[in-house]
């Protein structure tokens, strides 16, 4: 692929990302409307003819690695792991 073809691909990628962002914003707006309706009805779940939607609070438990590192660095060091990833960026 030469640089001209690369420019064309990058322009196509930029257009696609822009379209995806617009769709994401539209989806988030629709989701907000549905959540508002669930709240207005005072329910956490609704079943329609084709869908079942729920919006419920869940509690999750996570390890506070920042506090562990500060208070017990020897334990933190024993169990910490690193990973290598690649980052793709277009500017």
PDB file with one MODEL, atoms N, CA, C and O in Angstrom:
MODEL        1
ATOM      1  N   UNK A   1       0.859  -1.168   0.000  1.00  0.00           N
ATOM      2  CA  UNK A   1       0.000   0.000   0.000  1.00  0.00           C
ATOM      3  C   UNK A   1       0.911   1.239   0.000  1.00  0.00           C
ATOM      4  O   UNK A   1       1.773   1.385   0.867  1.00  0.00           O
ATOM      5  N   UNK A   2       0.711   2.110  -0.966  1.00  0.00           N
ATOM      6  CA  UNK A   2       1.515   3.329  -1.011  1.00  0.00           C
ATOM      7  C   UNK A   2       0.863   4.400  -0.121  1.00  0.00           C
ATOM      8  O   UNK A   2      -0.204   4.178   0.452  1.00  0.00           O
ATOM      9  N   UNK A   3       1.515   5.553  -0.019  1.00  0.00           N
ATOM     10  CA  UNK A   3       1.028   6.607   0.874  1.00  0.00           C
ATOM     11  C   UNK A   3      -0.316   7.182   0.439  1.00  0.00           C
ATOM     12  O   UNK A   3      -1.120   7.573   1.284  1.00  0.00           O
ATOM     13  N   UNK A   4      -0.566   7.238  -0.849  1.00  0.00           N
ATOM     14  CA  UNK A   4      -1.856   7.723  -1.336  1.00  0.00           C
ATOM     15  C   UNK A   4      -2.978   6.779  -0.894  1.00  0.00           C
ATOM     16  O   UNK A   4      -4.028   7.219  -0.427  1.00  0.00           O
ATOM     17  N   UNK A   5      -2.737   5.491  -1.048  1.00  0.00           N
ATOM     18  CA  UNK A   5      -3.723   4.503  -0.604  1.00  0.00           C
ATOM     19  C   UNK A   5      -3.894   4.558   0.918  1.00  0.00           C
ATOM     20  O   UNK A   5      -5.002   4.410   1.433  1.00  0.00           O
ATOM     21  N   UNK A   6      -2.784   4.773   1.627  1.00  0.00           N
ATOM     22  CA  UNK A   6      -2.855   4.890   3.082  1.00  0.00           C
ATOM     23  C   UNK A   6      -3.704   6.095   3.478  1.00  0.00           C
ATOM     24  O   UNK A   6      -4.523   5.999   4.392  1.00  0.00           O
ATOM     25  N   UNK A   7      -3.519   7.236   2.797  1.00  0.00           N
ATOM     26  CA  UNK A   7      -4.337   8.424   3.066  1.00  0.00           C
ATOM     27  C   UNK A   7      -5.812   8.138   2.832  1.00  0.00           C
ATOM     28  O   UNK A   7      -6.656   8.562   3.621  1.00  0.00           O
ATOM     29  N   UNK A   8      -6.133   7.425   1.759  1.00  0.00           N
ATOM     30  CA  UNK A   8      -7.523   7.079   1.467  1.00  0.00           C
ATOM     31  C   UNK A   8      -8.112   6.201   2.564  1.00  0.00           C
ATOM     32  O   UNK A   8      -9.244   6.416   2.999  1.00  0.00           O
ATOM     33  N   UNK A   9      -7.344   5.213   3.008  1.00  0.00           N
ATOM     34  CA  UNK A   9      -7.812   4.324   4.085  1.00  0.00           C
ATOM     35  C   UNK A   9      -8.006   5.095   5.385  1.00  0.00           C
ATOM     36  O   UNK A   9      -8.983   4.878   6.102  1.00  0.00           O
ATOM     37  N   UNK A  10      -7.074   5.993   5.687  1.00  0.00           N
ATOM     38  CA  UNK A  10      -7.184   6.780   6.915  1.00  0.00           C
ATOM     39  C   UNK A  10      -8.383   7.725   6.862  1.00  0.00           C
ATOM     40  O   UNK A  10      -9.054   7.931   7.874  1.00  0.00           O
ATOM     41  N   UNK A  11      -8.657   8.301   5.692  1.00  0.00           N
ATOM     42  CA  UNK A  11      -9.837   9.149   5.537  1.00  0.00           C
ATOM     43  C   UNK A  11     -11.109   8.326   5.723  1.00  0.00           C
ATOM     44  O   UNK A  11     -12.058   8.775   6.366  1.00  0.00           O
ATOM     45  N   UNK A  12     -11.124   7.135   5.163  1.00  0.00           N
ATOM     46  CA  UNK A  12     -12.269   6.235   5.319  1.00  0.00           C
ATOM     47  C   UNK A  12     -12.447   5.873   6.792  1.00  0.00           C
ATOM     48  O   UNK A  12     -13.568   5.862   7.299  1.00  0.00           O
ATOM     49  N   UNK A  13     -11.354   5.581   7.470  1.00  0.00           N
ATOM     50  CA  UNK A  13     -11.406   5.252   8.893  1.00  0.00           C
ATOM     51  C   UNK A  13     -11.965   6.415   9.696  1.00  0.00           C
ATOM     52  O   UNK A  13     -12.800   6.217  10.579  1.00  0.00           O
ATOM     53  N   UNK A  14     -11.514   7.620   9.400  1.00  0.00           N
ATOM     54  CA  UNK A  14     -11.993   8.810  10.106  1.00  0.00           C
ATOM     55  C   UNK A  14     -13.497   9.000   9.889  1.00  0.00           C
ATOM     56  O   UNK A  14     -14.224   9.317  10.830  1.00  0.00           O
ATOM     57  N   UNK A  15     -13.962   8.808   8.656  1.00  0.00           N
ATOM     58  CA  UNK A  15     -15.401   8.931   8.375  1.00  0.00           C
ATOM     59  C   UNK A  15     -16.200   7.895   9.150  1.00  0.00           C
ATOM     60  O   UNK A  15     -17.247   8.203   9.720  1.00  0.00           O
ATOM     61  N   UNK A  16     -15.700   6.666   9.167  1.00  0.00           N
ATOM     62  CA  UNK A  16     -16.393   5.599   9.885  1.00  0.00           C
ATOM     63  C   UNK A  16     -16.444   5.875  11.387  1.00  0.00           C
ATOM     64  O   UNK A  16     -17.474   5.658  12.025  1.00  0.00           O
ATOM     65  N   UNK A  17     -15.354   6.343  11.942  1.00  0.00           N
ATOM     66  CA  UNK A  17     -15.324   6.654  13.377  1.00  0.00           C
ATOM     67  C   UNK A  17     -16.289   7.788  13.706  1.00  0.00           C
ATOM     68  O   UNK A  17     -16.944   7.765  14.748  1.00  0.00           O
ATOM     69  N   UNK A  18     -16.378   8.775  12.826  1.00  0.00           N
ATOM     70  CA  UNK A  18     -17.310   9.881  13.032  1.00  0.00           C
ATOM     71  C   UNK A  18     -18.751   9.358  13.004  1.00  0.00           C
ATOM     72  O   UNK A  18     -19.568   9.728  13.847  1.00  0.00           O
ATOM     73  N   UNK A  19     -19.050   8.507  12.041  1.00  0.00           N
ATOM     74  CA  UNK A  19     -20.397   7.932  11.946  1.00  0.00           C
ATOM     75  C   UNK A  19     -20.705   7.090  13.184  1.00  0.00           C
ATOM     76  O   UNK A  19     -21.823   7.128  13.699  1.00  0.00           O
ATOM     77  N   UNK A  20     -19.728   6.338  13.657  1.00  0.00           N
ATOM     78  CA  UNK A  20     -19.923   5.520  14.859  1.00  0.00           C
ATOM     79  C   UNK A  20     -20.201   6.404  16.082  1.00  0.00           C
ATOM     80  O   UNK A  20     -21.043   6.067  16.914  1.00  0.00           O
ATOM     81  N   UNK A  21     -19.505   7.514  16.187  1.00  0.00           N
ATOM     82  CA  UNK A  21     -19.722   8.433  17.308  1.00  0.00           C
ATOM     83  C   UNK A  21     -21.123   9.016  17.267  1.00  0.00           C
ATOM     84  O   UNK A  21     -21.777   9.149  18.301  1.00  0.00           O
ATOM     85  N   UNK A  22     -21.584   9.364  16.072  1.00  0.00           N
ATOM     86  CA  UNK A  22     -22.955   9.877  15.932  1.00  0.00           C
ATOM     87  C   UNK A  22     -23.971   8.812  16.343  1.00  0.00           C
ATOM     88  O   UNK A  22     -24.930   9.110  17.055  1.00  0.00           O
ATOM     89  N   UNK A  23     -23.764   7.576  15.898  1.00  0.00           N
ATOM     90  CA  UNK A  23     -24.668   6.489  16.267  1.00  0.00           C
ATOM     91  C   UNK A  23     -24.629   6.224  17.771  1.00  0.00           C
ATOM     92  O   UNK A  23     -25.658   5.940  18.384  1.00  0.00           O
ATOM     93  N   UNK A  24     -23.449   6.317  18.353  1.00  0.00           N
ATOM     94  CA  UNK A  24     -23.313   6.117  19.792  1.00  0.00           C
ATOM     95  C   UNK A  24     -24.115   7.167  20.553  1.00  0.00           C
ATOM     96  O   UNK A  24     -24.811   6.840  21.514  1.00  0.00           O
ATOM     97  N   UNK A  25     -24.022   8.417  20.131  1.00  0.00           N
ATOM     98  CA  UNK A  25     -24.772   9.489  20.787  1.00  0.00           C
ATOM     99  C   UNK A  25     -26.272   9.277  20.651  1.00  0.00           C
ATOM    100  O   UNK A  25     -27.020   9.502  21.602  1.00  0.00           O
ATOM    101  N   UNK A  26     -26.717   8.846  19.476  1.00  0.00           N
ATOM    102  CA  UNK A  26     -28.139   8.567  19.268  1.00  0.00           C
ATOM    103  C   UNK A  26     -28.589   7.409  20.163  1.00  0.00           C
ATOM    104  O   UNK A  26     -29.662   7.466  20.764  1.00  0.00           O
ATOM    105  N   UNK A  27     -27.770   6.367  20.248  1.00  0.00           N
ATOM    106  CA  UNK A  27     -28.103   5.218  21.084  1.00  0.00           C
ATOM    107  C   UNK A  27     -28.191   5.612  22.551  1.00  0.00           C
ATOM    108  O   UNK A  27     -29.096   5.180  23.265  1.00  0.00           O
ATOM    109  N   UNK A  28     -27.248   6.434  22.997  1.00  0.00           N
ATOM    110  CA  UNK A  28     -27.253   6.882  24.389  1.00  0.00           C
ATOM    111  C   UNK A  28     -28.487   7.720  24.697  1.00  0.00           C
ATOM    112  O   UNK A  28     -29.032   7.638  25.798  1.00  0.00           O
ATOM    113  N   UNK A  29     -28.933   8.527  23.733  1.00  0.00           N
ATOM    114  CA  UNK A  29     -30.134   9.334  23.934  1.00  0.00           C
ATOM    115  C   UNK A  29     -31.372   8.447  24.055  1.00  0.00           C
ATOM    116  O   UNK A  29     -32.234   8.689  24.900  1.00  0.00           O
ATOM    117  N   UNK A  30     -31.458   7.433  23.218  1.00  0.00           N
ATOM    118  CA  UNK A  30     -32.585   6.501  23.284  1.00  0.00           C
ATOM    119  C   UNK A  30     -32.562   5.747  24.613  1.00  0.00           C
ATOM    120  O   UNK A  30     -33.595   5.573  25.259  1.00  0.00           O
ATOM    121  N   UNK A  31     -31.371   5.305  25.010  1.00  0.00           N
ATOM    122  CA  UNK A  31     -31.223   4.596  26.284  1.00  0.00           C
ATOM    123  C   UNK A  31     -31.669   5.484  27.452  1.00  0.00           C
ATOM    124  O   UNK A  31     -32.333   5.004  28.371  1.00  0.00           O
ATOM    125  N   UNK A  32     -31.316   6.756  27.423  1.00  0.00           N
ATOM    126  CA  UNK A  32     -31.710   7.683  28.484  1.00  0.00           C
ATOM    127  C   UNK A  32     -33.231   7.819  28.538  1.00  0.00           C
ATOM    128  O   UNK A  32     -33.810   7.887  29.622  1.00  0.00           O
ATOM    129  N   UNK A  33     -33.878   7.860  27.371  1.00  0.00           N
ATOM    130  CA  UNK A  33     -35.341   7.931  27.333  1.00  0.00           C
ATOM    131  C   UNK A  33     -35.968   6.696  27.966  1.00  0.00           C
ATOM    132  O   UNK A  33     -36.932   6.805  28.723  1.00  0.00           O
ATOM    133  N   UNK A  34     -35.421   5.520  27.656  1.00  0.00           N
ATOM    134  CA  UNK A  34     -35.959   4.268  28.201  1.00  0.00           C
ATOM    135  C   UNK A  34     -35.762   4.226  29.711  1.00  0.00           C
ATOM    136  O   UNK A  34     -36.669   3.831  30.444  1.00  0.00           O
ATOM    137  N   UNK A  35     -34.588   4.630  30.177  1.00  0.00           N
ATOM    138  CA  UNK A  35     -34.321   4.666  31.628  1.00  0.00           C
ATOM    139  C   UNK A  35     -35.274   5.626  32.326  1.00  0.00           C
ATOM    140  O   UNK A  35     -35.790   5.328  33.403  1.00  0.00           O
ATOM    141  N   UNK A  36     -35.505   6.781  31.707  1.00  0.00           N
ATOM    142  CA  UNK A  36     -36.427   7.755  32.292  1.00  0.00           C
ATOM    143  C   UNK A  36     -37.833   7.176  32.382  1.00  0.00           C
ATOM    144  O   UNK A  36     -38.544   7.409  33.359  1.00  0.00           O
ATOM    145  N   UNK A  37     -38.228   6.428  31.369  1.00  0.00           N
ATOM    146  CA  UNK A  37     -39.561   5.801  31.386  1.00  0.00           C
ATOM    147  C   UNK A  37     -39.648   4.755  32.497  1.00  0.00           C
ATOM    148  O   UNK A  37     -40.658   4.678  33.195  1.00  0.00           O
ATOM    149  N   UNK A  38     -38.601   3.956  32.664  1.00  0.00           N
ATOM    150  CA  UNK A  38     -38.593   2.977  33.749  1.00  0.00           C
ATOM    151  C   UNK A  38     -38.716   3.680  35.099  1.00  0.00           C
ATOM    152  O   UNK A  38     -39.464   3.237  35.971  1.00  0.00           O
ATOM    153  N   UNK A  39     -37.978   4.779  35.267  1.00  0.00           N
ATOM    154  CA  UNK A  39     -38.067   5.537  36.514  1.00  0.00           C
ATOM    155  C   UNK A  39     -39.464   6.133  36.696  1.00  0.00           C
ATOM    156  O   UNK A  39     -40.010   6.100  37.798  1.00  0.00           O
ATOM    157  N   UNK A  40     -40.039   6.674  35.631  1.00  0.00           N
ATOM    158  CA  UNK A  40     -41.376   7.262  35.708  1.00  0.00           C
ATOM    159  C   UNK A  40     -42.409   6.215  36.104  1.00  0.00           C
ATOM    160  O   UNK A  40     -43.360   6.509  36.827  1.00  0.00           O
ATOM    161  N   UNK A  41     -42.213   5.001  35.627  1.00  0.00           N
ATOM    162  CA  UNK A  41     -43.135   3.916  35.979  1.00  0.00           C
ATOM    163  C   UNK A  41     -42.830   3.354  37.364  1.00  0.00           C
ATOM    164  O   UNK A  41     -43.653   2.644  37.941  1.00  0.00           O
ATOM    165  N   UNK A  42     -41.662   3.668  37.894  1.00  0.00           N
ATOM    166  CA  UNK A  42     -41.279   3.161  39.214  1.00  0.00           C
ATOM    167  C   UNK A  42     -40.946   1.686  39.206  1.00  0.00           C
ATOM    168  O   UNK A  42     -41.171   0.988  40.195  1.00  0.00           O
ATOM    169  N   UNK A  43     -40.404   1.199  38.081  1.00  0.00           N
ATOM    170  CA  UNK A  43     -40.065  -0.215  37.969  1.00  0.00           C
ATOM    171  C   UNK A  43     -38.615  -0.368  37.513  1.00  0.00           C
ATOM    172  O   UNK A  43     -38.015   0.559  36.969  1.00  0.00           O
ATOM    173  N   UNK A  44     -38.071  -1.558  37.747  1.00  0.00           N
ATOM    174  CA  UNK A  44     -36.714  -1.855  37.301  1.00  0.00           C
ATOM    175  C   UNK A  44     -36.699  -2.674  36.018  1.00  0.00           C
ATOM    176  O   UNK A  44     -35.654  -2.837  35.387  1.00  0.00           O
ATOM    177  N   UNK A  45     -37.866  -3.189  35.637  1.00  0.00           N
ATOM    178  CA  UNK A  45     -37.924  -4.086  34.483  1.00  0.00           C
ATOM    179  C   UNK A  45     -39.259  -3.958  33.775  1.00  0.00           C
ATOM    180  O   UNK A  45     -40.299  -3.757  34.402  1.00  0.00           O
ATOM    181  N   UNK A  46     -39.211  -4.079  32.441  1.00  0.00           N
ATOM    182  CA  UNK A  46     -40.427  -4.064  31.623  1.00  0.00           C
ATOM    183  C   UNK A  46     -40.267  -5.120  30.543  1.00  0.00           C
ATOM    184  O   UNK A  46     -39.194  -5.274  29.961  1.00  0.00           O
ATOM    185  N   UNK A  47     -41.357  -5.851  30.282  1.00  0.00           N
ATOM    186  CA  UNK A  47     -41.375  -6.811  29.181  1.00  0.00           C
ATOM    187  C   UNK A  47     -42.373  -6.320  28.145  1.00  0.00           C
ATOM    188  O   UNK A  47     -43.515  -5.989  28.460  1.00  0.00           O
ATOM    189  N   UNK A  48     -41.912  -6.282  26.902  1.00  0.00           N
ATOM    190  CA  UNK A  48     -42.805  -5.928  25.795  1.00  0.00           C
ATOM    191  C   UNK A  48     -43.041  -7.202  24.988  1.00  0.00           C
ATOM    192  O   UNK A  48     -42.632  -8.286  25.402  1.00  0.00           O
ATOM    193  N   UNK A  49     -43.688  -7.074  23.858  1.00  0.00           N
ATOM    194  CA  UNK A  49     -43.937  -8.236  23.009  1.00  0.00           C
ATOM    195  C   UNK A  49     -42.634  -8.862  22.513  1.00  0.00           C
ATOM    196  O   UNK A  49     -42.573 -10.071  22.287  1.00  0.00           O
ATOM    197  N   UNK A  50     -41.599  -8.050  22.344  1.00  0.00           N
ATOM    198  CA  UNK A  50     -40.361  -8.553  21.749  1.00  0.00           C
ATOM    199  C   UNK A  50     -39.124  -8.428  22.638  1.00  0.00           C
ATOM    200  O   UNK A  50     -38.105  -9.067  22.374  1.00  0.00           O
ATOM    201  N   UNK A  51     -39.207  -7.613  23.685  1.00  0.00           N
ATOM    202  CA  UNK A  51     -38.014  -7.337  24.479  1.00  0.00           C
ATOM    203  C   UNK A  51     -38.297  -7.388  25.970  1.00  0.00           C
ATOM    204  O   UNK A  51     -39.435  -7.263  26.423  1.00  0.00           O
ATOM    205  N   UNK A  52     -37.227  -7.573  26.702  1.00  0.00           N
ATOM    206  CA  UNK A  52     -37.264  -7.473  28.156  1.00  0.00           C
ATOM    207  C   UNK A  52     -36.121  -6.538  28.526  1.00  0.00           C
ATOM    208  O   UNK A  52     -34.958  -6.831  28.247  1.00  0.00           O
ATOM    209  N   UNK A  53     -36.448  -5.419  29.152  1.00  0.00           N
ATOM    210  CA  UNK A  53     -35.434  -4.433  29.506  1.00  0.00           C
ATOM    211  C   UNK A  53     -35.412  -4.262  31.013  1.00  0.00           C
ATOM    212  O   UNK A  53     -36.455  -4.241  31.665  1.00  0.00           O
ATOM    213  N   UNK A  54     -34.209  -4.139  31.558  1.00  0.00           N
ATOM    214  CA  UNK A  54     -34.095  -3.889  32.989  1.00  0.00           C
ATOM    215  C   UNK A  54     -32.999  -2.874  33.241  1.00  0.00           C
ATOM    216  O   UNK A  54     -32.029  -2.772  32.490  1.00  0.00           O
ATOM    217  N   UNK A  55     -33.177  -2.135  34.306  1.00  0.00           N
ATOM    218  CA  UNK A  55     -32.188  -1.153  34.744  1.00  0.00           C
ATOM    219  C   UNK A  55     -32.162  -1.224  36.253  1.00  0.00           C
ATOM    220  O   UNK A  55     -32.977  -0.617  36.949  1.00  0.00           O
ATOM    221  N   UNK A  56     -31.191  -1.992  36.738  1.00  0.00           N
ATOM    222  CA  UNK A  56     -31.097  -2.291  38.164  1.00  0.00           C
ATOM    223  C   UNK A  56     -29.732  -1.902  38.704  1.00  0.00           C
ATOM    224  O   UNK A  56     -28.743  -1.846  37.973  1.00  0.00           O
ATOM    225  N   UNK A  57     -29.706  -1.636  39.994  1.00  0.00           N
ATOM    226  CA  UNK A  57     -28.438  -1.336  40.670  1.00  0.00           C
ATOM    227  C   UNK A  57     -27.788  -2.657  41.085  1.00  0.00           C
ATOM    228  O   UNK A  57     -28.450  -3.555  41.605  1.00  0.00           O
ATOM    229  N   UNK A  58     -26.499  -2.754  40.848  1.00  0.00           N
ATOM    230  CA  UNK A  58     -25.731  -3.919  41.258  1.00  0.00           C
ATOM    231  C   UNK A  58     -24.546  -3.447  42.080  1.00  0.00           C
ATOM    232  O   UNK A  58     -23.997  -2.372  41.839  1.00  0.00           O
ATOM    233  N   UNK A  59     -24.165  -4.245  43.035  1.00  0.00           N
ATOM    234  CA  UNK A  59     -22.995  -3.939  43.852  1.00  0.00           C
ATOM    235  C   UNK A  59     -21.867  -4.860  43.431  1.00  0.00           C
ATOM    236  O   UNK A  59     -22.057  -6.069  43.300  1.00  0.00           O
ATOM    237  N   UNK A  60     -20.695  -4.287  43.222  1.00  0.00           N
ATOM    238  CA  UNK A  60     -19.533  -5.100  42.892  1.00  0.00           C
ATOM    239  C   UNK A  60     -18.433  -4.799  43.896  1.00  0.00           C
ATOM    240  O   UNK A  60     -18.354  -3.704  44.454  1.00  0.00           O
ATOM    241  N   UNK A  61     -17.601  -5.784  44.107  1.00  0.00           N
ATOM    242  CA  UNK A  61     -16.495  -5.642  45.040  1.00  0.00           C
ATOM    243  C   UNK A  61     -15.199  -5.721  44.254  1.00  0.00           C
ATOM    244  O   UNK A  61     -14.974  -6.665  43.497  1.00  0.00           O
ATOM    245  N   UNK A  62     -14.350  -4.721  44.439  1.00  0.00           N
ATOM    246  CA  UNK A  62     -13.074  -4.678  43.737  1.00  0.00           C
ATOM    247  C   UNK A  62     -11.964  -4.403  44.729  1.00  0.00           C
ATOM    248  O   UNK A  62     -12.173  -3.809  45.786  1.00  0.00           O
ATOM    249  N   UNK A  63     -10.805  -4.841  44.364  1.00  0.00           N
ATOM    250  CA  UNK A  63      -9.631  -4.599  45.188  1.00  0.00           C
ATOM    251  C   UNK A  63      -9.118  -3.187  44.947  1.00  0.00           C
ATOM    252  O   UNK A  63      -8.931  -2.782  43.799  1.00  0.00           O
ATOM    253  N   UNK A  64      -8.892  -2.444  46.005  1.00  0.00           N
ATOM    254  CA  UNK A  64      -8.337  -1.101  45.906  1.00  0.00           C
ATOM    255  C   UNK A  64      -6.817  -1.225  45.826  1.00  0.00           C
ATOM    256  O   UNK A  64      -6.126  -1.201  46.845  1.00  0.00           O
ATOM    257  N   UNK A  65      -6.312  -1.359  44.609  1.00  0.00           N
ATOM    258  CA  UNK A  65      -4.877  -1.599  44.419  1.00  0.00           C
ATOM    259  C   UNK A  65      -4.039  -0.403  44.851  1.00  0.00           C
ATOM    260  O   UNK A  65      -2.902  -0.575  45.290  1.00  0.00           O
ATOM    261  N   UNK A  66      -4.576   0.791  44.734  1.00  0.00           N
ATOM    262  CA  UNK A  66      -3.844   1.981  45.150  1.00  0.00           C
ATOM    263  C   UNK A  66      -3.590   1.957  46.661  1.00  0.00           C
ATOM    264  O   UNK A  66      -2.480   2.231  47.117  1.00  0.00           O
ATOM    265  N   UNK A  67      -4.628   1.627  47.428  1.00  0.00           N
ATOM    266  CA  UNK A  67      -4.484   1.553  48.882  1.00  0.00           C
ATOM    267  C   UNK A  67      -3.575   0.390  49.272  1.00  0.00           C
ATOM    268  O   UNK A  67      -2.750   0.524  50.175  1.00  0.00           O
ATOM    269  N   UNK A  68      -3.722  -0.746  48.595  1.00  0.00           N
ATOM    270  CA  UNK A  68      -2.877  -1.900  48.891  1.00  0.00           C
ATOM    271  C   UNK A  68      -1.411  -1.562  48.644  1.00  0.00           C
ATOM    272  O   UNK A  68      -0.546  -1.899  49.452  1.00  0.00           O
ATOM    273  N   UNK A  69      -1.140  -0.907  47.544  1.00  0.00           N
ATOM    274  CA  UNK A  69       0.236  -0.531  47.216  1.00  0.00           C
ATOM    275  C   UNK A  69       0.805   0.420  48.265  1.00  0.00           C
ATOM    276  O   UNK A  69       1.979   0.322  48.620  1.00  0.00           O
ATOM    277  N   UNK A  70      -0.025   1.339  48.762  1.00  0.00           N
ATOM    278  CA  UNK A  70       0.429   2.305  49.760  1.00  0.00           C
ATOM    279  C   UNK A  70       0.627   1.667  51.129  1.00  0.00           C
ATOM    280  O   UNK A  70       1.601   1.969  51.818  1.00  0.00           O
ATOM    281  N   UNK A  71      -0.288   0.788  51.527  1.00  0.00           N
ATOM    282  CA  UNK A  71      -0.256   0.231  52.877  1.00  0.00           C
ATOM    283  C   UNK A  71       0.546  -1.062  52.999  1.00  0.00           C
ATOM    284  O   UNK A  71       1.176  -1.303  54.028  1.00  0.00           O
ATOM    285  N   UNK A  72       0.529  -1.891  51.963  1.00  0.00           N
ATOM    286  CA  UNK A  72       1.231  -3.183  52.013  1.00  0.00           C
ATOM    287  C   UNK A  72       1.967  -3.414  50.700  1.00  0.00           C
ATOM    288  O   UNK A  72       1.599  -4.313  49.945  1.00  0.00           O
ATOM    289  N   UNK A  73       2.994  -2.624  50.413  1.00  0.00           N
ATOM    290  CA  UNK A  73       3.679  -2.727  49.119  1.00  0.00           C
ATOM    291  C   UNK A  73       4.289  -4.099  48.862  1.00  0.00           C
ATOM    292  O   UNK A  73       4.394  -4.513  47.708  1.00  0.00           O
ATOM    293  N   UNK A  74       4.688  -4.804  49.898  1.00  0.00           N
ATOM    294  CA  UNK A  74       5.279  -6.135  49.695  1.00  0.00           C
ATOM    295  C   UNK A  74       4.256  -7.127  49.153  1.00  0.00           C
ATOM    296  O   UNK A  74       4.585  -7.966  48.314  1.00  0.00           O
ATOM    297  N   UNK A  75       3.028  -7.033  49.626  1.00  0.00           N
ATOM    298  CA  UNK A  75       1.966  -7.911  49.115  1.00  0.00           C
ATOM    299  C   UNK A  75       1.595  -7.482  47.695  1.00  0.00           C
ATOM    300  O   UNK A  75       1.407  -8.322  46.815  1.00  0.00           O
ATOM    301  N   UNK A  76       1.493  -6.191  47.483  1.00  0.00           N
ATOM    302  CA  UNK A  76       1.185  -5.674  46.152  1.00  0.00           C
ATOM    303  C   UNK A  76       2.206  -6.174  45.139  1.00  0.00           C
ATOM    304  O   UNK A  76       1.832  -6.666  44.075  1.00  0.00           O
ATOM    305  N   UNK A  77       3.485  -6.052  45.458  1.00  0.00           N
ATOM    306  CA  UNK A  77       4.548  -6.480  44.549  1.00  0.00           C
ATOM    307  C   UNK A  77       4.497  -7.971  44.269  1.00  0.00           C
ATOM    308  O   UNK A  77       4.840  -8.415  43.173  1.00  0.00           O
ATOM    309  N   UNK A  78       4.076  -8.732  45.243  1.00  0.00           N
ATOM    310  CA  UNK A  78       4.023 -10.171  45.078  1.00  0.00           C
ATOM    311  C   UNK A  78       2.965 -10.605  44.072  1.00  0.00           C
ATOM    312  O   UNK A  78       3.127 -11.618  43.392  1.00  0.00           O
ATOM    313  N   UNK A  79       1.896  -9.849  43.980  1.00  0.00           N
ATOM    314  CA  UNK A  79       0.767 -10.265  43.142  1.00  0.00           C
ATOM    315  C   UNK A  79       0.512  -9.387  41.915  1.00  0.00           C
ATOM    316  O   UNK A  79      -0.355  -9.696  41.098  1.00  0.00           O
ATOM    317  N   UNK A  80       1.252  -8.315  41.789  1.00  0.00           N
ATOM    318  CA  UNK A  80       1.035  -7.458  40.635  1.00  0.00           C
ATOM    319  C   UNK A  80       1.584  -8.127  39.373  1.00  0.00           C
ATOM    320  O   UNK A  80       2.596  -8.827  39.418  1.00  0.00           O
ATOM    321  N   UNK A  81       0.905  -7.903  38.255  1.00  0.00           N
ATOM    322  CA  UNK A  81       1.395  -8.431  36.979  1.00  0.00           C
ATOM    323  C   UNK A  81       1.301  -7.339  35.926  1.00  0.00           C
ATOM    324  O   UNK A  81       0.455  -6.449  36.011  1.00  0.00           O
ATOM    325  N   UNK A  82       2.158  -7.414  34.957  1.00  0.00           N
ATOM    326  CA  UNK A  82       2.184  -6.435  33.874  1.00  0.00           C
ATOM    327  C   UNK A  82       1.839  -7.115  32.563  1.00  0.00           C
ATOM    328  O   UNK A  82       2.058  -8.314  32.386  1.00  0.00           O
ATOM    329  N   UNK A  83       1.297  -6.329  31.653  1.00  0.00           N
ATOM    330  CA  UNK A  83       1.016  -6.845  30.317  1.00  0.00           C
ATOM    331  C   UNK A  83       1.436  -5.817  29.296  1.00  0.00           C
ATOM    332  O   UNK A  83       1.499  -4.624  29.593  1.00  0.00           O
ATOM    333  N   UNK A  84       1.719  -6.269  28.110  1.00  0.00           N
ATOM    334  CA  UNK A  84       2.140  -5.390  27.028  1.00  0.00           C
ATOM    335  C   UNK A  84       1.037  -5.360  25.986  1.00  0.00           C
ATOM    336  O   UNK A  84       0.535  -6.401  25.563  1.00  0.00           O
ATOM    337  N   UNK A  85       0.666  -4.158  25.578  1.00  0.00           N
ATOM    338  CA  UNK A  85      -0.348  -3.990  24.537  1.00  0.00           C
ATOM    339  C   UNK A  85       0.183  -3.014  23.501  1.00  0.00           C
ATOM    340  O   UNK A  85       1.144  -2.284  23.747  1.00  0.00           O
ATOM    341  N   UNK A  86      -0.448  -3.013  22.355  1.00  0.00           N
ATOM    342  CA  UNK A  86      -0.117  -2.061  21.318  1.00  0.00           C
ATOM    343  C   UNK A  86      -1.250  -1.060  21.199  1.00  0.00           C
ATOM    344  O   UNK A  86      -2.420  -1.420  21.332  1.00  0.00           O
ATOM    345  N   UNK A  87      -0.910   0.183  20.953  1.00  0.00           N
ATOM    346  CA  UNK A  87      -1.903   1.230  20.797  1.00  0.00           C
ATOM    347  C   UNK A  87      -1.863   1.751  19.367  1.00  0.00           C
ATOM    348  O   UNK A  87      -0.802   2.106  18.853  1.00  0.00           O
ATOM    349  N   UNK A  88      -3.029   1.794  18.730  1.00  0.00           N
ATOM    350  CA  UNK A  88      -3.164   2.323  17.374  1.00  0.00           C
ATOM    351  C   UNK A  88      -3.743   3.719  17.480  1.00  0.00           C
ATOM    352  O   UNK A  88      -4.794   3.909  18.092  1.00  0.00           O
ATOM    353  N   UNK A  89      -3.075   4.693  16.895  1.00  0.00           N
ATOM    354  CA  UNK A  89      -3.611   6.056  16.937  1.00  0.00           C
ATOM    355  C   UNK A  89      -3.417   6.728  15.580  1.00  0.00           C
ATOM    356  O   UNK A  89      -2.453   6.474  14.858  1.00  0.00           O
ATOM    357  N   UNK A  90      -4.371   7.591  15.270  1.00  0.00           N
ATOM    358  CA  UNK A  90      -4.315   8.375  14.035  1.00  0.00           C
ATOM    359  C   UNK A  90      -4.535   9.820  14.447  1.00  0.00           C
ATOM    360  O   UNK A  90      -5.518  10.140  15.115  1.00  0.00           O
ATOM    361  N   UNK A  91      -3.619  10.691  14.046  1.00  0.00           N
ATOM    362  CA  UNK A  91      -3.766  12.104  14.397  1.00  0.00           C
ATOM    363  C   UNK A  91      -3.801  12.962  13.156  1.00  0.00           C
ATOM    364  O   UNK A  91      -3.921  14.184  13.253  1.00  0.00           O
TER     365      UNK A  91
ENDMDL
END
